């Protein structure tokens, strides 16, 4: 292998859309979906087989919005520091704002603008990033409210928001989220706006 060859990343897809979840819901963004993950969630919607190896420059050329969302898969499996230059880049006259969506099993670079962590039961809700802006929990038949307290106990600083998101916008899970929010008012009801709009 050529030691001077540029670093590449396995990319499942790059696309423009609105952010459908969390604090930035409704905001247009460019999503960079990394292939590969260290977990096997039953509700994962990433096609890990449809992968294209891309360099940082190739990826950067497909970014059209200042909100740039690294998602997966699990983006922290790769050296995200290669994208640090995007922090100072401007698109459409606005400075880039870098988001990382992670399962929390690996650290996230300090320069990342916004960290969304969705910790999972199979990892015993261990959270590696030093800083998390929002926690997101998928509510299904396996979810218990204790999972939130378990995850938050691993953080030195509490996140700004904690979201409960019904798996697949299932009516049964939506009702459960509704009841939990009424019982625990500090939590927030999440959803997937892009699926409600049927754009993805």
N, C-alpha and C positions, 0 to 999 in steps of 0.2 A: 504494500500500500504506500502511496505517495505521502510522505510526512508533511508536505506543503499543501496538501489538498484541504480545501475549506471544510469546516465542521458542518455537518448536516444534521437535520432533525426529522424524525418520522412524523409526518403531518397527515392526519386523516382528512381534514378539510379546512379551508379558510373561506369565510363567508361574511357578508354584511347583513345585519338584522337589528331588531330592537332587543335590548336586554329584557328578557321575560321574567326575571326573578330578582328578588332582593331589593336593596336600597336604590339601585339605579334602574328600576323597572321603567320601561318605556323609552329609554335613552338609546339612540342609534349607536352602534358599535361595530367594530370588526372583530370577529371571533377567530381565534387560531386554536384549532382543536388538535392536540397532540395524540398520537396513537400510543397504545401501551399503558398498562396500569399494574400496580402491585396488588390490587384487590380484584375480586370478581363479584361485583354487585349484580343482583338479579334484575335490577331495573336499568342497567347501563344502556345508553342509547348510542354509544360510539361504535362505529364499524372499524375495528382494529385491523381488518384485513385490507381495507382500501387505503393503503399508506403510500405516500410519496415522500422521498427523501429530498429535503429542501435546505438550502443555505439560508443564513440570516438575511442576506441581501435579497434573495428571491422572495422570502416571506415578507420583508419590508415593502417590497414593490406592490404587494396586494393589500396593503393597509390603506383604508380610505377615510377612517374616522378617528378622531383623537382619543376616544375611548377604545382601548385595545384589551381584549379579554382572552387570556390564556386559559384554556379549559382542556378537558380530555374525555377519556383517559385521565392520566395524572401528569400534569406538566412539570412537577417538581422532580420527576425522574431524570430530567435533563438539565444541562447547565444553562439556566435562564440568565446568568450574568452576561451571556453573549448578546442579550437584547437590551443591556443597560443604556445604550446610546439612544433608545427610543424615548427616554425620559426627557431629553432636551430637544427632541424633534417636534416640529409643529406641522399640523395637518389642517388645512382649511383655516389657517390663522389662529388655531388654538393649540396650546401645548398638550402633548400626549399624556394620558392618564392610564397607567398600566394596572390592570386587574389580574389577579390569579385566583382561579377556582381550584381548590385542593381538597383531598381527603384528610389532610393533616398529618400524614405519616412522615413527611420530610420537611426540613426548614424551607422558608421562603426568603429570598434576598431582601435586605432591609430597604432597598430603594423602591420596591414595589409600592404603588400608590394605594391599592385596596386589596385586602385578602378576604376571600369568602371561603370558609372552611366547613365542609360537610363530613364530620367525623362518623366513623362506622362502628357498628357493634362488634364486628370480627376483630377489630384492633383494640378492643376494650376502651375505646374512646381516648386513646393516647393522642396528644396533639403536640407536634414538633415545632411549628412556627412560634417565634417569640411573640409575635403580635398578630391578632386576628381582629378584623373589623366587624365581621358578622359571622354568626354560626347558622347553619342551615341543617335541619333534621327532616329526613323523609319519614312521613307518618304512614305506616302500614300496620299489618297485624302484629308485627314484631316490636313496634316502637313502644317504649315506656317512658313516662315523664322523668323517671330517675336517670335516664340516659343523659338528659340535659345537665342535671346537677353533677353527674359523674364527669362529663366533658369539661364543664366550667371550672371544676376544682383543679384541673390540670393547668389552667391559665393564670399567670401572675397578674394580668390586667383583664378585666371583664370586657367582652366585645360590646360594641355600640348597640347591636340588635341581635336577637335570637328569633329565627324564623321556623315555623312549622309548615311544612309543605306536603300536602296530600299526594301520595304516589299516583301518578298518571291522572291527576284530577278526578280520582275515583269518588263518587258521591258518598260512599260509606266513610272513606277516610276524610273527606271534606267536612262531614258532620262531626267527626271526632276532633278535627282541628278546631272547629267552631266552639265545641264544648270546652276544650282545653284552654282556649284563649280567654273565655269567660271566667274560668277557674283561676288562671294564672295571667293576670292583666299585663305583666311586663313582657310577655311573649307577643309575637306578631304572626298573623296568618299569612302564609305565602301561597303562591299559585304560579302557574306557568302561562303568562300572558300570550306568548307566541303560539301556544297550542289553542288557547281560547280564540285567538284571531285566525287560527288555522293557516298560519304562514310557514310553519315548519312541522 
